[in-house]
Amino acid sequence: MPRGLMRMLAILTMALGLSAPAVAQDDPTLIVSITTDDVWSGQMALGFAQRMLDDGAQVVVVLNVRAVTLANTAVPQHTEAMTGKTPPEMIAGILDSGGRVFICPSCTQQAGLDIDQRVPGTEPGGPAYREIVMAPGTRIISF
């Protein structure tokens, strides 16, 4: 490679490296957003959240749209084939591991469910959840 081209690439690499934004938060939160009540998708998302917690990440699960049924104790639940757990049991495990789980109150109402029949320890969405979403460095993955 010609010497001039190598020099230009080195300068460009340094310039890009110096101008890259730094992450403002040392320990960013991962939000696992679940919108479906599909058993396979919902349980895959809950399993992913648990694995991230096990790896030391800060994890918040948000259940919205039809996914609110996954945390409702009055809704019959399927057992996941790999773990033998129901979604409420998986959610309890996430909470026990230090994760947080928020449930959309208006989605719960729209589904005809009672927000008070949710897995103990889960929280209705509101200002606390919105603060987490807007925090610098927050990452969101959606299922």
HELIX and SHEET records of a PDB file:
HELIX    1   1 ARG A    3  SER A   19  1                                  17    
HELIX    2   2 VAL A   39  ASP A   54  1                                  16    
HELIX    3   3 VAL A   65  ALA A   71  5                                   7    
HELIX    4   4 PRO A   87  ASP A   96  1                                  10    
HELIX    5   5 PRO A  105  GLN A  110  1                                   6    
HELIX    6   6 ILE A  115  GLN A  117  5                                   3    
HELIX    7   7 PRO A  127  MET A  134  1                                   8    
SHEET    1   A 5 GLU A 123  PRO A 124  0                                        
SHEET    2   A 5 ARG A 100  ILE A 103  1                                        
SHEET    3   A 5 GLN A  58  LEU A  63  1                                        
SHEET    4   A 5 THR A  29  ILE A  34  1                                        
SHEET    5   A 5 ARG A 139  SER A 142  1                                        
END                                                                             
